[in-house]
Amino acid sequence: MSLHSISDYLDDITRRRSNKRDISYSKLPTCDQGFTDAQFLVPAQKIPWKAIVLATMLLVVGTSLLVFGCMVITGHIAMQYSNRMWPMIILGALMFIPGAYHVRIAYYAYKEVPGYSFDDIPEFE
């Protein structure tokens, strides 16, 4: 671009800005157009009872498998094939971790701790 075309372009922009008659204004509506304050309220939380019961069962069964497997491995309970308890310990850990996590969320949501809600627990329909 040449210097002459740039100055013509800038002059054209300046003329457009200075011409106030080209701007069309419209008034804001005086009505609220159907919005209400109730739209912005948080609805009551639905408690996912099935998921909480499942999480509690996972926690209880996982804890029992972990405790029983660890007691057999450490020798507190004598069994003939105690080396086969490692799968029980692994299965107990796999059940304990999600169960404890979701029960903790449900407890904190029940106590209304900020940052926790029953919406964080998946529902099973």
MITI-140898 format. One record per residue (C-alpha): residue number from 1; residue in three letters; x, y, z. Coordinates in Angstrom, 2 decimals. Layout:
{NUM ALA {X Y Z}};
...
// end
This chain:
{1 MET {0.00 0.00 0.00}};
{2 SER {1.17 3.45 -0.72}};
{3 LEU {1.26 6.32 1.74}};
{4 HIS {-1.50 8.08 -0.18}};
{5 SER {-3.94 5.12 0.11}};
{6 ILE {-3.28 4.78 3.86}};
{7 SER {-4.05 8.44 4.48}};
{8 ASP {-7.24 8.17 2.37}};
{9 TYR {-8.25 5.16 4.45}};
{10 LEU {-7.63 6.99 7.73}};
{11 ASP {-9.54 10.06 6.48}};
{12 ASP {-12.46 7.85 5.55}};
{13 ILE {-12.53 6.31 9.04}};
{14 THR {-12.38 9.76 10.64}};
{15 ARG {-15.30 10.96 8.51}};
{16 ARG {-17.36 7.92 9.48}};
{17 ARG {-16.76 8.50 13.17}};
{18 SER {-17.57 12.19 13.00}};
{19 ASN {-20.86 11.66 11.19}};
{20 LYS {-23.22 11.26 14.18}};
{21 ARG {-26.37 11.09 12.06}};
{22 ASP {-25.57 7.55 10.86}};
{23 ILE {-25.82 6.12 14.36}};
{24 SER {-29.23 4.72 15.22}};
{25 TYR {-30.15 4.30 18.85}};
{26 SER {-32.98 2.27 20.25}};
{27 LYS {-34.62 2.55 23.63}};
{28 LEU {-34.24 -0.21 26.13}};
{29 PRO {-37.44 -2.13 26.79}};
{30 THR {-39.29 -1.16 29.95}};
{31 CYS {-40.67 -4.64 30.61}};
{32 ASP {-38.58 -7.54 31.89}};
{33 GLN {-39.31 -9.81 28.88}};
{34 GLY {-40.41 -12.78 30.98}};
{35 PHE {-37.41 -13.23 33.26}};
{36 THR {-38.11 -13.85 36.92}};
{37 ASP {-35.91 -14.11 39.99}};
{38 ALA {-36.98 -17.73 40.43}};
{39 GLN {-34.95 -18.68 37.36}};
{40 PHE {-31.74 -17.93 39.20}};
{41 LEU {-32.53 -19.85 42.39}};
{42 VAL {-30.82 -23.19 42.95}};
{43 PRO {-33.40 -26.01 43.00}};
{44 ALA {-33.63 -28.36 45.97}};
{45 GLN {-31.17 -31.22 45.77}};
{46 LYS {-32.48 -34.68 45.06}};
{47 ILE {-30.71 -37.28 47.20}};
{48 PRO {-29.50 -40.26 45.10}};
{49 TRP {-30.37 -42.99 47.61}};
{50 LYS {-29.50 -45.92 45.32}};
{51 ALA {-26.01 -44.59 44.68}};
{52 ILE {-25.43 -43.91 48.38}};
{53 VAL {-26.54 -47.44 49.31}};
{54 LEU {-24.28 -48.90 46.61}};
{55 ALA {-21.35 -46.78 47.81}};
{56 THR {-21.97 -47.88 51.40}};
{57 MET {-22.04 -51.53 50.33}};
{58 LEU {-18.79 -51.07 48.40}};
{59 LEU {-17.23 -49.46 51.46}};
{60 VAL {-18.34 -52.22 53.87}};
{61 VAL {-17.46 -55.17 51.61}};
{62 GLY {-14.17 -53.58 50.52}};
{63 THR {-13.17 -52.88 54.12}};
{64 SER {-14.01 -56.46 55.15}};
{65 LEU {-12.03 -57.95 52.25}};
{66 LEU {-9.05 -55.72 53.04}};
{67 VAL {-9.09 -56.52 56.76}};
{68 PHE {-9.61 -60.26 56.26}};
{69 GLY {-6.94 -60.48 53.55}};
{70 CYS {-4.42 -58.50 55.61}};
{71 MET {-5.08 -60.63 58.70}};
{72 VAL {-4.48 -63.82 56.71}};
{73 ILE {-1.29 -62.43 55.12}};
{74 THR {0.10 -61.26 58.48}};
{75 GLY {-0.67 -64.61 60.16}};
{76 HIS {-3.42 -63.55 62.57}};
{77 ILE {-5.77 -65.99 60.82}};
{78 ALA {-4.20 -69.33 59.87}};
{79 MET {-5.16 -70.71 56.46}};
{80 GLN {-3.62 -73.43 54.32}};
{81 TYR {-3.17 -71.24 51.20}};
{82 SER {-2.52 -67.80 52.63}};
{83 ASN {-0.55 -66.69 49.57}};
{84 ARG {-3.81 -66.66 47.58}};
{85 MET {-5.16 -63.77 49.64}};
{86 TRP {-3.46 -61.11 47.48}};
{87 PRO {-6.33 -61.08 44.95}};
{88 MET {-8.73 -60.57 47.87}};
{89 ILE {-6.70 -57.58 49.07}};
{90 ILE {-6.62 -56.08 45.56}};
{91 LEU {-10.37 -56.63 45.12}};
{92 GLY {-10.98 -55.11 48.56}};
{93 ALA {-8.94 -52.02 47.62}};
{94 LEU {-10.81 -51.68 44.31}};
{95 MET {-14.11 -51.74 46.21}};
{96 PHE {-13.00 -49.62 49.16}};
{97 ILE {-11.65 -46.62 47.21}};
{98 PRO {-14.80 -45.60 45.25}};
{99 GLY {-17.05 -46.56 48.16}};
{100 ALA {-15.16 -44.37 50.63}};
{101 TYR {-14.98 -41.51 48.12}};
{102 HIS {-18.74 -41.41 47.45}};
{103 VAL {-19.72 -41.95 51.08}};
{104 ARG {-17.47 -39.02 52.02}};
{105 ILE {-19.15 -36.80 49.41}};
{106 ALA {-22.60 -37.88 50.65}};
{107 TYR {-21.64 -37.15 54.27}};
{108 TYR {-20.26 -33.70 53.46}};
{109 ALA {-23.28 -32.90 51.29}};
{110 TYR {-25.57 -33.95 54.16}};
{111 LYS {-23.64 -31.68 56.55}};
{112 GLU {-23.92 -28.88 53.91}};
{113 VAL {-20.17 -28.27 53.71}};
{114 PRO {-19.49 -25.63 51.01}};
{115 GLY {-18.29 -27.20 47.77}};
{116 TYR {-20.07 -30.53 48.26}};
{117 SER {-23.52 -31.43 46.94}};
{118 PHE {-25.50 -34.53 46.13}};
{119 ASP {-25.17 -33.57 42.46}};
{120 ASP {-21.56 -34.83 42.62}};
{121 ILE {-22.79 -38.39 43.15}};
{122 PRO {-23.90 -40.20 39.97}};
{123 GLU {-27.51 -41.41 39.92}};
{124 PHE {-28.65 -44.85 38.82}};
{125 GLU {-32.10 -44.75 37.29}};
// end
